[in-house]
Amino acid sequence: MRISQQIWPRSVVLVCSVDEDGKANVMTASFVMPVSFNPKYIAVSISPKRHTFSNLQKVREMTINVCDVNMKKAADICGTYSGKNVDKFELANLTEEKSRKIRVPCIKEAPISFECVVEGMHEYGDHFIVVGRVVEEHVRKAEFEPLLHGSGDDYFTARKID
């Protein structure tokens, strides 16, 4: 049994990066976690086989864009295709929004976006933990229904338990 089937659900985010020419890419990730309150740090686990990983090795900036349930189709697309071969922003109908402090764009449709400077990339097994220090955040919607991921094509949402 894969670990993604044992620890779930997980928040779904879209991770944006750019190559050295400034061409943006976006990938879906659910191995993501907050690391620190002050200053804010976020970690995401990325396979070194991914185009995003290659971008992050060259340009150490990323945006972490939190998905709501309305972004499920975009999350599917961005997690299925490689940015080496297609423009996933166009394919998923996502709008690039200029970041305030870094070169990497945010995603306008995301309720929350974090602009991050990558401060660490460390290998653990078949993935790298990429740690970003948040240098700017965009809260477009404070109340939203988050998109959560189990494994494969299994998505969920959350509800408060009294």
Secondary structure, 3 states (H helix, E strand, C coil): CCHHHHCCCEECEEEEEECCCCCEEEEEECCEEEEECCCCEEEEEECCCCHHHHHHHHCCEEEEEECEHHHHHHHHHHHHCCCCCCCHHHHCCCCEECCCCCCCCEECCCCEEEEEEEEEEEEECCEEEEEEEEEEEEECCCCCCECEECCCCCEECCCCCC
